[in-house]
């Protein structure tokens, strides 16, 4: 985006206007000037009318005849060309205004994802810059029409909130670009899972730093992207080139949900390869529910296995001490147990609330 203190004139004359004034001053007509420069008269006439550009070769010829330096003509032409380009850009941004209004701009500015703009045109320009597109039509080609399927293989056209969702996904890409990861190593990622399970069980204050560092060493990028209004996404998995990206929102700010979502997304990486983009808890037309169930099953195995859950249920009624003992026995967190039993309506939601820990990102 342009700097705030840069000045762009409201209009810039074509160099043909300056040429016309100089020829009038000299009392020289277009035909004579064409003869003196060795250029066709129609070329000179086109320049005088502003229909053709002054090239470098012409600028040197003009210098010979008019004694005005070639760089003067070239600078004039460059300034005029830039002026035309900016006028065209203004039109593109104006066309993007209604598109930009569809995004939660105020919330994105509050989260520092966008720079604040005074006018809606400035906000539209900031939105295009955020996505890295030259026009809103290009955005639609990418997110709706899938014209670059190598990078984005699903259409958001049929989702409830494609604009908020696309912004959330884009922010994850920008966050991922700031991380350095080793080449993806499936074996290393699998070997990291037991270590990550222990971090889940203890949930230290720096849990996310540990999670992110361990995953980066195995070639997996993990980012936390806060939710946007109307984008109810728990997590997403996709491959950026040859690097898998896990993007987590932690929309409920509870450690049980955070870790289940992480292992769910890890399951997509290990089970489903590079060809799909998965958006957890978002319905879209191409969603493969079988793969979602497989990822859920994977997360169950790494958070609290079904046979472990059955053993806990069989010990009911459960005390807080029982929950803590089972969590230690199965190397999980008490909140995982409580959350699972509440989800299955095996215990009331009022029981065990004290075990849930907020997920704080530094």
C-alpha positions in Angstrom: 0.0 0.0 0.0 1.1 3.6 -0.6 2.6 5.5 2.3 0.3 8.1 3.8 2.7 11.0 3.1 3.1 10.2 -0.6 1.6 12.7 -3.0 -0.1 11.7 -6.2 -1.3 14.5 -8.4 -5.0 14.6 -9.4 -4.0 14.7 -13.1 -0.8 14.5 -15.2 -0.6 15.7 -18.7 0.5 13.5 -21.6 3.9 14.5 -22.9 2.2 15.2 -26.2 0.7 18.4 -24.6 4.2 19.7 -23.8 5.4 18.8 -27.3 2.4 20.7 -28.8 3.3 23.8 -26.7 6.9 23.6 -27.7 6.1 23.2 -31.4 3.7 26.2 -31.2 6.5 28.2 -29.6 8.9 27.3 -32.4 6.3 27.8 -35.1 6.9 24.3 -36.3 4.1 22.1 -37.5 3.7 18.3 -37.0 4.8 17.5 -40.6 8.1 19.5 -40.3 8.8 18.0 -36.9 8.2 14.5 -38.3 10.6 15.2 -41.1 13.3 16.6 -38.8 13.0 13.5 -36.4 12.7 11.0 -39.2 9.5 9.6 -37.8 6.2 9.1 -39.7 3.8 12.1 -39.4 1.0 9.8 -38.1 3.3 8.8 -35.2 3.9 12.4 -34.2 0.2 13.2 -34.6 -0.7 10.3 -32.3 1.7 11.6 -29.7 0.3 15.1 -29.9 -3.2 13.6 -29.4 -2.1 11.6 -26.4 -2.8 8.3 -28.3 0.8 7.1 -28.4 3.7 7.0 -26.0 7.1 8.6 -26.3 9.7 5.8 -26.5 13.4 6.1 -25.5 14.4 6.2 -29.1 11.9 9.0 -29.8 13.1 10.9 -26.7 16.6 11.0 -28.0 15.4 12.3 -31.4 13.3 14.9 -29.7 16.4 16.0 -27.8 18.3 16.5 -31.1 15.6 18.6 -32.6 14.2 20.5 -29.6 17.3 20.7 -27.4 15.2 19.4 -24.5 16.9 16.4 -22.7 15.7 12.9 -23.5 15.2 12.2 -19.8 12.6 15.1 -19.6 10.4 13.3 -22.2 10.9 9.9 -20.6 10.1 11.3 -17.1 6.9 12.9 -18.5 5.9 9.7 -20.1 6.6 7.6 -17.0 4.7 10.0 -14.8 1.7 9.9 -17.2 1.8 6.1 -17.4 1.9 5.9 -13.6 -1.0 8.3 -13.3 -3.1 6.2 -15.7 -2.2 3.0 -13.8 -3.3 4.6 -10.5 -6.5 5.8 -12.1 -7.2 2.2 -13.2 -6.3 1.0 -9.7 -8.8 3.4 -8.2 -11.5 1.9 -10.4 -10.6 -1.6 -9.3 -10.7 -0.6 -5.7 -14.0 1.1 -6.1 -15.4 -2.0 -7.6 -14.1 -4.0 -4.6 -15.9 -1.8 -2.0 -19.1 -3.9 -1.9 -16.9 -7.0 -1.7 -14.9 -5.6 1.2 -18.0 -4.8 3.2 -18.8 -8.6 3.3 -15.8 -9.2 5.6 -15.6 -8.5 9.4 -13.2 -5.6 8.7 -13.6 -4.0 12.1 -12.7 -7.2 13.9 -9.7 -7.8 11.6 -8.4 -4.3 12.3 -8.9 -4.9 16.0 -6.8 -8.0 15.8 -4.2 -6.1 13.8 -4.7 -8.3 10.7 -5.5 -5.1 8.7 -4.3 -1.6 9.0 -7.1 0.8 9.8 -8.3 2.9 6.9 -10.3 6.2 7.0 -12.4 5.5 4.0 -14.0 2.3 2.8 -11.8 2.5 -0.3 -8.7 2.4 1.9 -10.2 -0.6 3.7 -11.0 -2.3 0.4 -7.4 -1.8 -0.7 -6.1 -3.1 2.6 -8.3 -6.2 2.2 -6.9 -6.9 -1.3 -3.4 -6.5 0.0 -4.2 -8.9 2.9 -5.2 -11.6 0.5 -2.5 -10.8 -2.0 -4.9 -10.3 -4.9 -5.1 -7.5 -7.4 -8.9 -7.5 -7.6 -11.9 -9.0 -5.9 -12.6 -11.0 -9.1 -9.2 -12.7 -8.5 -10.3 -13.6 -5.0 -13.5 -15.2 -6.3 -11.5 -17.2 -8.9 -9.4 -18.6 -6.1 -11.9 -19.2 -3.3 -15.1 -19.8 -5.3 -14.0 -21.1 -8.7 -10.9 -23.0 -7.7 -8.8 -21.8 -10.6 -5.7 -22.7 -8.6 -6.6 -26.1 -7.3 -3.0 -27.0 -6.5 -3.2 -24.4 -3.7 -6.9 -24.4 -2.8 -8.8 -27.5 -3.6 -12.3 -26.6 -2.3 -14.8 -24.0 -3.1 -16.2 -21.8 -0.2 -19.1 -20.7 -2.4 -21.5 -23.0 -0.6 -20.4 -22.3 3.0 -22.4 -20.1 5.2 -19.7 -17.5 5.7 -17.1 -17.8 2.9 -15.7 -14.3 3.5 -14.9 -14.7 7.2 -13.7 -18.3 6.6 -11.4 -17.2 3.8 -9.9 -14.4 6.0 -9.3 -16.8 8.8 -7.6 -19.3 6.5 -5.5 -16.5 4.9 -4.3 -15.3 8.2 -3.1 -18.8 9.0 -1.1 -18.8 5.7 0.6 -15.5 6.7 1.4 -16.9 10.2 2.8 -20.1 8.7 5.0 -18.0 6.3 6.8 -16.6 9.4 7.8 -20.1 10.7 10.8 -22.1 9.7 10.2 -25.8 9.6 12.3 -28.9 8.8 11.3 -30.9 5.8 8.2 -33.0 6.6 9.2 -36.3 8.2 6.2 -38.6 8.8 8.2 -41.0 11.0 9.4 -38.1 13.2 5.9 -36.7 13.4 4.5 -40.1 14.6 7.3 -40.4 17.1 6.4 -36.9 18.4 2.8 -37.8 19.2 3.5 -39.6 22.6 5.6 -36.6 23.7 2.7 -34.3 22.7 0.3 -36.5 24.6 2.3 -36.0 27.7 2.3 -32.2 27.2 -1.5 -32.5 26.8 -1.7 -34.4 30.1 0.3 -31.8 32.0 -0.7 -28.7 30.1 2.1 -26.5 31.2 2.0 -22.7 30.8 4.2 -22.9 27.7 2.3 -25.8 26.2 1.9 -24.1 22.8 5.5 -23.1 22.4 6.5 -26.8 23.1 3.8 -28.1 20.7 4.9 -25.7 18.0 8.6 -26.4 18.4 8.2 -30.2 18.4 6.0 -30.1 15.3 8.4 -27.8 13.4 11.2 -30.2 14.0 9.1 -32.9 12.3 8.2 -30.5 9.5 4.7 -29.6 10.6 3.7 -26.0 11.1 1.1 -25.3 13.8 -0.4 -21.8 14.3 -3.1 -20.4 16.5 -5.5 -18.0 14.7 -8.3 -16.5 16.8 -11.8 -16.9 15.5 -13.5 -14.3 13.4 -17.2 -13.5 13.7 -19.3 -16.0 11.7 -16.4 -18.3 11.1 -17.0 -21.1 13.6 -13.9 -23.1 12.8 -12.2 -25.2 15.4 -9.3 -26.2 13.2 -8.0 -26.7 9.7 -5.4 -28.9 8.0 -3.9 -28.3 4.6 -0.6 -28.6 2.8 1.3 -25.5 1.7 3.6 -26.8 -0.9 5.2 -29.8 0.8 4.6 -28.6 4.4 1.5 -29.5 6.4 -0.2 -26.7 8.3 -2.4 -27.2 11.3 -4.4 -24.0 12.1 -6.2 -23.9 15.4 -8.7 -21.4 16.7 -9.5 -22.7 20.2 -12.9 -21.1 19.9 -14.2 -22.4 23.2 -11.0 -21.6 25.1 -10.8 -25.0 26.8 -7.9 -27.3 26.9 -9.9 -30.5 26.2 -11.3 -29.0 23.0 -7.9 -27.6 21.9 -6.1 -30.9 22.2 -8.8 -33.0 20.6 -8.8 -30.7 17.7 -5.0 -30.8 17.4 -4.9 -34.6 17.3 -7.9 -34.6 14.9 -5.9 -32.4 12.5 -2.8 -34.5 13.0 -4.9 -37.5 12.0 -5.7 -35.8 8.7 -2.0 -35.3 8.0 -1.0 -38.9 8.7 -4.1 -40.5 7.2 -5.1 -38.4 4.3 -2.1 -37.0 2.5 -1.8 -33.7 0.6 -4.8 -33.6 -1.6 -7.5 -32.2 0.7 -8.2 -29.2 2.8 -10.1 -29.9 6.0 -12.2 -27.4 7.9 -13.4 -28.9 11.1 -17.0 -28.1 12.1 -17.7 -26.4 8.7 -20.1 -28.0 6.3 -19.2 -27.6 2.6 -20.3 -29.5 -0.5 -17.2 -31.6 -1.0 -16.6 -32.5 2.6 -15.6 -36.1 3.0 -17.4 -37.2 6.2 -15.6 -40.6 6.2 -12.3 -38.9 6.5 -13.7 -36.6 9.2 -14.8 -39.7 11.2 -11.4 -41.3 10.7 -9.7 -38.1 12.1 -12.1 -38.1 15.0 -11.2 -41.7 15.8 -7.5 -40.9 15.6 -8.1 -38.1 18.1 -10.0 -40.4 20.4 -7.0 -42.8 20.4 -4.6 -40.1 21.4 -6.7 -38.3 24.0 -8.6 -41.0 25.7 -9.1 -44.5 24.1 -12.6 -46.0 24.1 -11.5 -48.9 26.3 -10.1 -46.4 28.8 -13.3 -44.5 28.7 -15.3 -47.7 29.3 -13.1 -48.5 32.4 -13.8 -45.0 33.8 -17.5 -45.3 33.2 -17.6 -48.7 34.9 -16.2 -47.1 38.0 -19.1 -44.7 38.4 -20.1 -42.8 40.6 -16.9 -40.9 40.1 -15.2 -38.6 42.6 -12.8 -35.8 41.7 -10.0 -38.0 43.1 -11.1 -40.9 40.8 -10.9 -38.5 37.7 -7.4 -37.4 38.7 -6.3 -41.0 39.3 -7.6 -42.2 35.9 -6.0 -39.2 34.2 -2.7 -40.2 35.7 -3.1 -43.8 34.8 -4.0 -43.1 31.1 -1.6 -40.2 30.7 -4.3 -37.7 29.8 -5.7 -34.6 31.4 -8.7 -34.7 33.8 -10.4 -32.2 31.5 -10.2 -34.7 28.7 -12.1 -37.2 30.7 -14.7 -34.7 32.0 -15.2 -33.3 28.5 -15.7 -36.7 26.9 -18.2 -37.9 29.5 -20.1 -34.6 29.3 -20.2 -34.8 25.5 -21.7 -38.2 25.7 -24.1 -37.0 28.4 -22.8 -39.6 30.9 -22.3 -36.9 33.6 -23.9 -33.5 34.1 -22.2 -30.4 32.7 -22.0 -29.0 36.2 -19.6 -31.8 37.3 -15.9 -31.4 37.1 -15.8 -27.8 35.7 -12.8 -27.1 37.8 -10.7 -29.4 35.7 -11.0 -27.4 32.5 -8.1 -25.0 31.9 -8.2 -21.9 29.7 -5.9 -22.0 26.7 -3.6 -19.0 26.9 -1.3 -18.1 24.0 1.7 -15.9 24.8 
